[in-house]
Amino acid sequence: MASSSPSPQQQFCLRWNNHQSALVSVFDHLLQSEAFVDVTLAVEGLLLRAHKLVLSACSPYFQAMFASHPAKHPIIILKDVR
């Protein structure tokens, strides 16, 4: 019986046309459906659910915060932010 696992010498190339617009669209859909949200931002009495990955990619502040405090679903209270 032949093995279905690839040999160590095989290489694969993945191509994705329009990956940037597709990725933005997928992230928007995930946020709107609140799928996989893993952080809540509390601002001026509002609660905003978000993705740690997206916040970390856009902000070194959030990246450092999430790296040093690896809570499963933190609630971040932002003061003096409008």
KEBA-211420 format. One record per residue: x, z, y of N, C-alpha, C, O, CB in turn; residue number from 1. Coordinates in steps of 0.02 Angstrom, whole numbers, plus 50000, padded with zeros to 5 digits. Atoms other than C-alpha are relative to their C-alpha. Glycine has a CB too. Layout:
<rs>
<<X; Z; Y>; <X; Z; Y>; <X; Z; Y>; <X; Z; Y>; <X; Z; Y>; NUM>
...
</rs>
This chain:
<rs>
<<50043; 50000; 49941>; <50000; 50000; 50000>; <50045; 50000; 50062>; <50092; 50040; 50066>; <49952; 50061; 50000>; 1>
<<49959; 50007; 49940>; <50072; 49950; 50169>; <49983; 50055; 50050>; <49926; 50076; 50056>; <49991; 49930; 50032>; 2>
<<50010; 49948; 49949>; <50096; 50079; 50306>; <49971; 49968; 50063>; <49991; 49913; 50081>; <50067; 50036; 50016>; 3>
<<50031; 50027; 49939>; <49990; 50055; 50463>; <50035; 50023; 50063>; <50017; 50001; 50118>; <49927; 50021; 50002>; 4>
<<49964; 49977; 49941>; <50111; 50144; 50579>; <50053; 49948; 50019>; <50084; 49918; 49975>; <50033; 50069; 49988>; 5>
<<49951; 50050; 49979>; <50224; 50032; 50685>; <50071; 50023; 49983>; <50087; 50082; 49982>; <49994; 49988; 50076>; 6>
<<49930; 49983; 50013>; <50406; 50022; 50642>; <50034; 50019; 50065>; <50010; 50000; 50118>; <50037; 49940; 49966>; 7>
<<49967; 49977; 49939>; <50528; 50103; 50765>; <50028; 49943; 50042>; <50044; 49953; 50100>; <50057; 50046; 49982>; 8>
<<49971; 50056; 49963>; <50591; 49930; 50816>; <49947; 49959; 50037>; <49966; 49915; 50076>; <50038; 49956; 49952>; 9>
<<50052; 50037; 49966>; <50423; 49864; 50876>; <49993; 50024; 50072>; <50000; 50083; 50086>; <49932; 50007; 49963>; 10>
<<50012; 49983; 49931>; <50391; 49857; 51062>; <49934; 49969; 50021>; <49915; 49915; 49998>; <50057; 49975; 50046>; 11>
<<50064; 50024; 49976>; <50225; 49837; 51151>; <50002; 49997; 50076>; <50034; 50038; 50109>; <49943; 50045; 49976>; 12>
<<50005; 50008; 49927>; <50187; 49778; 51327>; <49926; 50002; 50018>; <49886; 49962; 49994>; <50033; 49933; 50024>; 13>
<<50069; 49993; 49979>; <50026; 49834; 51409>; <49993; 49971; 50070>; <50030; 49990; 50115>; <49978; 50075; 49999>; 14>
<<50013; 50029; 49935>; <49960; 49730; 51552>; <49928; 50013; 50019>; <49883; 50010; 49977>; <50014; 49923; 50001>; 15>
<<50067; 49983; 49976>; <49811; 49775; 51659>; <49991; 49966; 50067>; <50019; 49987; 50117>; <49990; 50078; 50005>; 16>
<<50013; 50036; 49938>; <49750; 49651; 51789>; <49960; 50044; 50047>; <49914; 50080; 50026>; <49964; 49934; 49986>; 17>
<<50036; 49962; 49948>; <49691; 49731; 51951>; <49999; 50075; 49985>; <49948; 50108; 49997>; <49929; 49974; 50008>; 18>
<<49999; 49930; 50021>; <49745; 49902; 51889>; <49987; 50048; 50058>; <49955; 50099; 50048>; <50066; 50017; 49968>; 19>
<<50009; 49955; 49944>; <49746; 49979; 52063>; <49926; 50007; 50017>; <49901; 50063; 50023>; <50039; 49976; 50062>; 20>
<<50071; 49996; 49983>; <49566; 49935; 52105>; <49959; 50030; 49942>; <49911; 50066; 49953>; <49972; 49931; 50019>; 21>
<<50035; 49973; 50058>; <49510; 49976; 51927>; <50010; 50076; 49996>; <49962; 50112; 49981>; <50024; 49967; 49936>; 22>
<<49985; 49928; 50002>; <49595; 50147; 51934>; <49961; 50037; 50054>; <49933; 50091; 50041>; <50075; 50012; 50008>; 23>
<<50038; 49969; 49946>; <49516; 50188; 52102>; <49926; 50003; 49982>; <49893; 50054; 49994>; <50010; 49961; 50067>; 24>
<<50070; 50002; 50021>; <49346; 50137; 52034>; <49986; 50052; 49946>; <49934; 50086; 49949>; <49981; 49930; 49975>; 25>
<<50009; 49951; 50054>; <49367; 50244; 51878>; <50002; 50071; 50028>; <49961; 50113; 50010>; <50054; 49991; 49946>; 26>
<<49996; 49933; 49971>; <49423; 50396; 51979>; <49937; 50016; 50041>; <49912; 50072; 50038>; <50062; 50006; 50045>; 27>
<<50061; 49989; 49962>; <49273; 50374; 52095>; <49941; 50016; 49954>; <49903; 50062; 49967>; <49984; 49938; 50044>; 28>
<<50054; 49987; 50048>; <49154; 50364; 51947>; <50007; 50070; 49968>; <49957; 50106; 49962>; <49999; 49946; 49945>; 29>
<<49989; 49934; 50030>; <49232; 50518; 51866>; <49982; 50056; 50049>; <49953; 50107; 50029>; <50073; 50008; 49976>; 30>
<<50016; 49949; 49950>; <49216; 50616; 52028>; <49925; 50004; 50012>; <49897; 50059; 50014>; <50037; 49986; 50066>; 31>
<<50072; 50001; 49988>; <49036; 50562; 52060>; <49961; 50031; 49942>; <49911; 50065; 49953>; <49976; 49929; 50013>; 32>
<<50034; 49972; 50058>; <48986; 50609; 51883>; <50024; 50071; 49984>; <49999; 50103; 49938>; <50009; 49955; 49939>; 33>
<<49969; 49934; 50010>; <49091; 50769; 51895>; <50029; 50007; 49930>; <50033; 50062; 49902>; <49950; 50055; 50013>; 34>
<<49967; 49998; 50065>; <49173; 50721; 51731>; <50072; 50021; 50008>; <50108; 49993; 50050>; <49996; 49930; 49965>; 35>
<<49931; 49976; 50002>; <49335; 50814; 51699>; <50023; 50034; 50065>; <50083; 50044; 50074>; <50046; 49943; 49986>; 36>
<<49978; 49962; 49941>; <49334; 50905; 51867>; <50028; 50066; 49976>; <50002; 50097; 49930>; <49940; 50011; 50051>; 37>
<<49966; 49940; 50024>; <49451; 51052; 51850>; <50024; 50045; 50056>; <50067; 50089; 50045>; <50059; 49980; 49957>; 38>
<<49984; 49956; 49945>; <49464; 51132; 52021>; <49942; 49999; 50050>; <49908; 49947; 50057>; <50068; 49980; 50035>; 39>
<<50051; 49998; 49948>; <49343; 51189; 52156>; <50033; 50022; 50065>; <50069; 50072; 50067>; <49942; 50049; 49980>; 40>
<<49975; 49982; 49934>; <49387; 51191; 52340>; <49942; 50031; 50039>; <49888; 50002; 50042>; <50029; 49938; 50038>; 41>
<<50050; 49966; 49959>; <49290; 51314; 52448>; <50021; 49993; 50073>; <50074; 50017; 50093>; <49992; 50076; 49980>; 42>
<<49985; 50015; 49930>; <49284; 51258; 52631>; <49938; 50011; 50042>; <49886; 49979; 50030>; <50028; 49928; 50008>; 43>
<<50056; 49989; 49953>; <49170; 51326; 52769>; <49933; 50009; 49964>; <49882; 49983; 49987>; <49996; 49941; 50048>; 44>
<<50062; 49987; 50037>; <49041; 51385; 52642>; <49979; 49945; 49952>; <49929; 49952; 49918>; <49946; 50011; 50048>; 45>
<<50014; 50055; 50047>; <49043; 51221; 52544>; <50045; 50005; 49940>; <50103; 50026; 49945>; <50007; 49932; 50035>; 46>
<<49960; 50004; 50061>; <49103; 51202; 52366>; <50009; 49927; 49982>; <49961; 49890; 49973>; <49968; 50039; 49941>; 47>
<<49984; 50069; 50017>; <49191; 51038; 52326>; <50038; 49999; 49934>; <50092; 50028; 49929>; <50041; 49966; 50057>; 48>
<<49967; 50005; 50064>; <49233; 50999; 52146>; <50047; 49940; 50001>; <50030; 49888; 50029>; <49949; 49994; 49941>; 49>
<<49950; 50052; 49997>; <49389; 50894; 52121>; <50042; 49999; 49937>; <50032; 50038; 49890>; <50045; 50010; 50062>; 50>
<<49953; 50007; 50055>; <49527; 50840; 52002>; <50069; 50023; 50023>; <50094; 49999; 50074>; <50002; 49927; 49974>; 51>
<<49933; 49977; 49982>; <49693; 50932; 52005>; <50051; 49943; 50001>; <50095; 49942; 50044>; <50023; 50054; 49951>; 52>
<<49953; 50056; 50004>; <49784; 50772; 51957>; <49999; 49960; 50065>; <50052; 49942; 50091>; <49982; 49955; 49941>; 53>
<<50005; 50039; 49939>; <49718; 50678; 52109>; <50027; 50039; 50060>; <50064; 50013; 50101>; <49927; 49979; 50013>; 54>
<<49975; 49959; 49944>; <49750; 50822; 52230>; <50076; 50007; 49997>; <50109; 50004; 50048>; <49968; 50070; 49998>; 55>
<<49927; 49993; 50007>; <49926; 50845; 52160>; <50037; 49935; 50017>; <50091; 49937; 50045>; <50017; 50020; 49929>; 56>
<<49969; 50065; 49985>; <49964; 50659; 52175>; <50002; 49987; 50076>; <50046; 49952; 50100>; <49963; 49944; 49965>; 57>
<<50006; 50013; 49927>; <49913; 50662; 52359>; <50032; 50054; 50042>; <50041; 50044; 50103>; <49928; 49994; 50019>; 58>
<<49977; 49944; 49959>; <49986; 50829; 52413>; <50052; 50042; 49964>; <50039; 50070; 49911>; <49941; 50044; 50020>; 59>
<<49950; 49956; 50030>; <50149; 50920; 52376>; <49978; 50073; 50002>; <50000; 50112; 49959>; <50066; 49992; 50037>; 60>
<<50026; 49932; 49996>; <50059; 51080; 52430>; <49959; 50016; 49937>; <49970; 50067; 49905>; <49957; 50009; 50064>; 61>
<<50041; 49988; 50059>; <49929; 51064; 52292>; <50041; 49994; 49936>; <50030; 50032; 49889>; <49941; 49950; 49998>; 62>
<<49958; 50008; 50059>; <50059; 51004; 52167>; <50038; 50065; 49986>; <50040; 50088; 49929>; <50050; 49942; 50010>; 63>
<<49964; 49938; 50009>; <50163; 51161; 52195>; <49953; 50057; 49981>; <49970; 50099; 49939>; <50038; 50018; 50065>; 64>
<<50048; 49947; 50015>; <50009; 51274; 52192>; <49978; 49997; 49927>; <49977; 50048; 49892>; <49939; 49995; 50047>; 65>
<<50024; 50006; 50069>; <49944; 51206; 52027>; <50056; 50010; 49949>; <50043; 50035; 49894>; <49968; 49931; 49990>; 66>
<<49944; 49990; 50045>; <50117; 51207; 51948>; <50017; 50074; 49993>; <50035; 50097; 49939>; <50062; 49962; 50024>; 67>
<<49982; 49930; 50003>; <50147; 51389; 51993>; <49943; 50046; 49978>; <49955; 50103; 49960>; <50025; 50022; 50068>; 68>
<<50060; 49961; 50021>; <49969; 51448; 51952>; <49958; 49956; 49955>; <49908; 49927; 49977>; <49959; 50024; 50063>; 69>
<<50035; 50046; 50045>; <49910; 51353; 51798>; <49933; 50026; 49973>; <49923; 50028; 49912>; <50045; 49984; 49942>; 70>
<<50066; 49977; 50021>; <49732; 51421; 51794>; <49960; 49940; 49974>; <49971; 49883; 49995>; <49962; 50035; 50058>; 71>
<<50039; 50054; 50031>; <49606; 51320; 51692>; <49955; 49966; 50051>; <49954; 49904; 50054>; <49958; 50028; 49942>; 72>
<<50043; 50028; 49948>; <49481; 51295; 51834>; <50001; 50046; 50061>; <49956; 50087; 50071>; <49926; 49990; 49974>; 73>
<<49994; 49955; 49942>; <49540; 51380; 51994>; <49949; 49983; 50055>; <49925; 49926; 50060>; <50070; 49998; 50029>; 74>
<<50039; 50010; 49939>; <49436; 51403; 52150>; <50049; 50014; 50057>; <50074; 50069; 50065>; <49936; 50048; 50003>; 75>
<<49953; 49996; 49945>; <49544; 51370; 52302>; <49960; 50009; 50065>; <49920; 49966; 50083>; <50046; 49936; 50003>; 76>
<<50034; 49987; 49937>; <49482; 51447; 52465>; <50045; 49977; 50057>; <50100; 50002; 50067>; <49982; 50077; 50007>; 77>
<<49963; 50028; 49944>; <49540; 51347; 52615>; <49973; 50030; 50065>; <49915; 50019; 50082>; <49996; 49922; 50001>; 78>
<<50020; 49969; 49937>; <49535; 51444; 52778>; <50026; 49958; 50058>; <50077; 49925; 50053>; <50025; 50073; 50005>; 79>
<<49981; 50035; 49939>; <49544; 51369; 52953>; <50007; 49925; 49988>; <50051; 49893; 50018>; <50064; 50028; 50027>; 80>
<<50001; 50072; 50014>; <49508; 51194; 52884>; <49930; 49974; 50016>; <49880; 50004; 49997>; <50019; 49985; 49925>; 81>
<<50065; 50030; 49983>; <49371; 51082; 52952>; <49998; 49929; 49979>; <49947; 49895; 49989>; <49986; 50006; 50074>; 82>
</rs>
